[in-house]
Amino acid sequence: MSCVSSENAKTFFDIVQRASLVNMSHLFKTVSHANIYAKFRPTAPQAFIDEIMKFVKVNIFNFNLAVDVGCGPGISTTPLAPYFKEVHGYDVSEAQINEAKALNTFGNVSFCVSPAEKIAEKDESAQLITVMQAAHWFDLDVFYKEVRRVLVPHGVLALGGYLIPKPVSKDQKKMDGIIQNEIYVGVLKNYWEPVRAVIDNLYRDIPPVFEDHVRIECIEDCKVRTVADYVNYMKTWSAYQLYLKKQPSEAEALSRKLMSILMEDAGWRRSSEDKS
């Protein structure tokens, strides 16, 4: 959460500016992708929200508005609902916003299509702006100007992200190698956008917008999920979606292969009768 400066900051900004020339919404625009994104992407853990609110409460005493930018289907937006009078979620993808609206059950939470570089809020109106797993897509120079405009004095910007979750295995080293080396940077290596490297480096390459900042890397979130859930999570990756578009049969074969690996690791082998 939050971030620190780095000697690689210039390289990072070069990557972001090049990527911003391509409409990011193309990667997350389909209804089917938005649907599985909502179902199988990790939600913001409570420990993450707690750390944000602890930082906010140092200098903020009125909790009128929180803004979640790059909100996707709202899985990082709605956890803020209990803390603020209003929470607004923005995303450049209409499909993601439609999914967020369909899933929303909070009366004080709303969603709207809007790019990160032009936040649809009044000057000095928000006490908190959050970005979960999306800042690497933004033109950060422009986004930071919007952050300064929209935040109230002493308002907080929280940038969050997570590494690829790994299934717990009886042979963890082997499983991690399969997910990381055979799939993530193996089959899908050439299908990731260059900006993916920024989040893989835990946002260390992103310089902080404010002098007063903290960086937290110690939050872990363990959840019980099915094998099918994990395979579907892989299908939410932008690289997999691009692979599916360009090589549909190979992409489906990859998902079946991962399913087989996870099932075998869990000790479940399909019998000849099950294969019919």
N, C-alpha and C positions, 0 to 999 in steps of 0.2 A: 504494500500500500504506500502511496506517495512515491518519491523517487529521488535520486541523487544525481549529481553531475558526473560527467565522464569525459575522458579524452576522445571518445568515439562519438561524441554528440553530433559533430558535423556530418559524419557518415550517416548517422541515423536520420538527420533531417534531409539529407539528399535522397535517401530511400523513400521517406514519407512523401516528399514533394513529387517524386516521380510516380509513386503509386497513386497519388491523388488525381493524376491526370486520367486515370481509369475510374469509371463510376463504381465505387465499392458496392453499391446496392445490387449490381449484377451478380455478385457472389452469393447474396443472401435473398434474392428476389422471389424465388418460387414459393408457392403456397406449401408444397410438400416439404421443402427444406425448413420453412418457418415452423411447420408443425412438429417435425422431429427435433428441431432445435429447442422448442419449448418443453418437450417431453424428456429429452435425454441429456441436455447440457447441465453441468453442475450449477446449482443455485448458490447465491451468496451465503456463506456460512454465517451463523449468528455471531461467532467470534470476530469476524470481519466487520460486521455492523457495529458491534460493541466498541471496537477500537476506533472506528470512525466517530461514533457519537461521543466517546470520551474526549476526543480531540476537539470536536465541535463545541462541547460544553465548557471548555476553558474560557472562551471569550464571548460566546453567544448565549443569549438568555430568552430570545423569542424564536420559536421554531415554526415559522410561517410557511416556508417553501423549500423543498429539496428538488433538485433537477438531476435526472439520470440521463446522461447523453450516450448514444450508442446502445440504447436499452434493449434492442432485440425484442423478444416476446415478453419482456417485463419481468424476467426471473431475478434481475438485480434491482428492480424498481419497487415492487410491492413490499419487500422487507423493510422499506423505509416508512411505510404507511403509518405505523403506530407512533412515530416520533414527530411527525410534522402535520400541520393543518392541511397542507396540500403537497402532493408529489406529482411532478410532471415528467413523463418519459418521452424521449425523442430518439428517433432513428431515421436514417436515410431510406430504409427499405419499407415500402408500403405493405408488403406481405408480412413482415415482422410486426409492424404496428397493428395491422388487422388481427393478427394472432394475439397480441398483447391485449387488445380491446376485448376480444372474445373470452379470454381467460380471466380478466380482471374482476374481482369481487369486492373491491374497496371503493367506497363512495368518494374518498378524498384523493384518488389516484386517476390521472388521465394520461392519454397518449396521443402523440401527434407526429406526423412525418416532418422532419426537419434535419438539416445537416448540422454536424458539430460546429462548423465554421460560421453558422448563422443561427444562434440559439434564439428561439422565439419567446424571449422574456424581456421585461422592462429592466432599465438600469437599476442596479443595486436592489434587486428584488429577492434574491435567493440567499439563504444562509449556508446551503451546501450544494455542491455540484459533484456528482459521482460519475465515474467511468469504469465499467467492469469489462475487462477483456476486449477493449475496443480502441484504446488510445493510440495504438500502433497504426491504425488506419487513418488517423486525422492529419490534416495539415496543422501541425502544432503551433506554428507562429500565429496563424489566424485564430485558432481555437483559444490560445492563451489570451489573446486580446478580448475575445468574447467572455472568457472567464472573469477577467478583471472588470469588465463592464457589468456583468450580471450579478456578481457576488456583492453582498453588503460588506461594509468595513468589518474586518476580522472573519469574514466568511471562509469556508474551507473547500478546497478541491481535493478529492480523494480518488486516486488512480489505483485500480486493483486488477489483478490478473492471476492466472494459475497455470501451472505446467500440466502436461498431459497426465491425467490420472492413470495409475497403473493397477491392474488387477492383482490382488493378493494371491500368491502362488506358493506351492510347496517347494518350488525351485525358483525363488524370486529373481535371482540373477539371470537365469535363462529366460524367464517371462519378460523381464525388463528389456533384455536384448532383442527379443522378438518384436515387441511393440515399438521400441525405439529404432533399432537398426534395420529390421526387415520391412517394417511398414512405414513408420513416420519419416525416416530419412532413407528408406530403401525404395520400395515401390512408388511411394508418393513424393519422393524427393523433388522432382522437377515440376510438381504441381502446386507447391506452396508459393505464395507471393513473397518477395524478398523481405517485406516488413515483418514476417513471422519471426525472423531472427531477433527482433527487438524484444518480443515477449519471451522468447526462449532464454534471453539473457536477463530475465526478471525486471525489465524496464530500467536497468541500470544505465542505459544509454540516453535516457530522457532526463534533461536537466530540469530541476524544480522551478516552478513559476514564482514561488514565494520563498523568501529567505527563511522564514519560520516553517520548518517541515520535519517530518519524521519518516523513517522507512522501517517497515516491518516485514520480515520474511518467514516468521516462525508459525504461521497459522496452518494447521493441518485439519482436514475434514474427511473423516472416514464414514462411508455409507455402505449399506448392504444393497447390492444390485444383482440382477440376474445376468447370465451370460448374454442373453438377447439385448438387454439394456446396454451393455458395454459395446456390443457390435453396432447397435443403433447410434450410440454416442460417436463412434468412429465415423459413421455416415454423416454426422453434422459438420465434420471438418470441411473447411473450404477447399482443401486440396482433394479430398475424396469426391466432393461434388463436381469439381472440375474434371477429375479422372473419370467419374461416371458419365459426364457429358461427352468426353472425347473417346473413352474406351469403355462403353457400358458393360460388355460381357466380361472384360477383365476386372472391372470394379466389382461386379457381382461375385465373381470368383474369389476376389480378395476377401469380401465379407464372409463368404462361406468358409474360406480357409481359416479366418480368425475365429469363427464360431467353432470349428472343429478343434482348433488348438485349445481354446478355453474349455470346451467340453471334456476333452481328453485330460487336461490338467486337473479338472475337477473330479476325474475318475469315472466319467460317464462315456462309455463307448457304445456307439450304435450297433445293435445286432443286425444280422442279415434280414431278420423279419422287420426291423424298424426302417430299413432302407427302402422297402417297397412303397 
